Amino acid sequence: MKNEKDILDHFLNNCPVEAKNYFENILSRLERIEKKLDSIK
C-alpha cells in the first residue's frame, strides 16, 4: 500500500495533469463497471 501512496504522491507533486487523467480514467472505468453490474441485476 505504501508503494501506491508513493506513486500517487509522485504524480500529484510532479505531474498534476497526468494525475488528473489517471484518476479520471479510474473513475470512468468504475462507472462502466457499475453500469455493467446494473444491467446484470
Phi and psi in degrees as GROMACS dihedral restraints (atoms count N, CA, C in turn):
[ dihedral_restraints ]
;  ai    aj    ak    al  type     phi  dphi    fc
    3     4     5     6     1   -62.0    20    10
    4     5     6     7     1   -39.0    20    10
    6     7     8     9     1   -60.8    20    10
    7     8     9    10     1   -41.9    20    10
    9    10    11    12     1   -62.5    20    10
   10    11    12    13     1   -40.6    20    10
   12    13    14    15     1   -65.5    20    10
   13    14    15    16     1   -41.3    20    10
   15    16    17    18     1   -60.7    20    10
   16    17    18    19     1   -41.9    20    10
   18    19    20    21     1   -63.7    20    10
   19    20    21    22     1   -44.9    20    10
   21    22    23    24     1   -64.2    20    10
   22    23    24    25     1   -41.7    20    10
   24    25    26    27     1   -61.0    20    10
   25    26    27    28     1   -42.2    20    10
   27    28    29    30     1   -59.6    20    10
   28    29    30    31     1   -47.5    20    10
   30    31    32    33     1   -59.2    20    10
   31    32    33    34     1   -49.2    20    10
   33    34    35    36     1   -66.6    20    10
   34    35    36    37     1   -34.0    20    10
   36    37    38    39     1   -82.4    20    10
   37    38    39    40     1   -34.7    20    10
   39    40    41    42     1  -109.7    20    10
   40    41    42    43     1   -25.5    20    10
   42    43    44    45     1  -138.7    20    10
   43    44    45    46     1    67.3    20    10
   45    46    47    48     1   -58.1    20    10
   46    47    48    49     1   -37.0    20    10
   48    49    50    51     1   -67.5    20    10
   49    50    51    52     1   -44.0    20    10
   51    52    53    54     1   -64.9    20    10
   52    53    54    55     1   -37.9    20    10
   54    55    56    57     1   -63.1    20    10
   55    56    57    58     1   -43.3    20    10
   57    58    59    60     1   -61.4    20    10
   58    59    60    61     1   -45.2    20    10
   60    61    62    63     1   -63.7    20    10
   61    62    63    64     1   -39.0    20    10
   63    64    65    66     1   -59.3    20    10
   64    65    66    67     1   -48.9    20    10
   66    67    68    69     1   -69.0    20    10
   67    68    69    70     1   -38.2    20    10
   69    70    71    72     1   -63.2    20    10
   70    71    72    73     1   -37.3    20    10
   72    73    74    75     1   -63.1    20    10
   73    74    75    76     1   -45.8    20    10
   75    76    77    78     1   -62.0    20    10
   76    77    78    79     1   -44.7    20    10
   78    79    80    81     1   -62.9    20    10
   79    80    81    82     1   -40.3    20    10
   81    82    83    84     1   -67.8    20    10
   82    83    84    85     1   -36.2    20    10
   84    85    86    87     1   -64.6    20    10
   85    86    87    88     1   -42.1    20    10
   87    88    89    90     1   -61.3    20    10
   88    89    90    91     1   -40.9    20    10
   90    91    92    93     1   -63.3    20    10
   91    92    93    94     1   -40.7    20    10
   93    94    95    96     1   -64.7    20    10
   94    95    96    97     1   -39.5    20    10
   96    97    98    99     1   -63.7    20    10
   97    98    99   100     1   -43.4    20    10
   99   100   101   102     1   -60.9    20    10
  100   101   102   103     1   -40.9    20    10
  102   103   104   105     1   -64.9    20    10
  103   104   105   106     1   -39.5    20    10
  105   106   107   108     1   -64.3    20    10
  106   107   108   109     1   -42.2    20    10
  108   109   110   111     1   -63.6    20    10
  109   110   111   112     1   -41.5    20    10
  111   112   113   114     1   -62.2    20    10
  112   113   114   115     1   -39.7    20    10
  114   115   116   117     1   -70.6    20    10
  115   116   117   118     1   -26.7    20    10
  117   118   119   120     1   -72.9    20    10
  118   119   120   121     1   -38.1    20    10
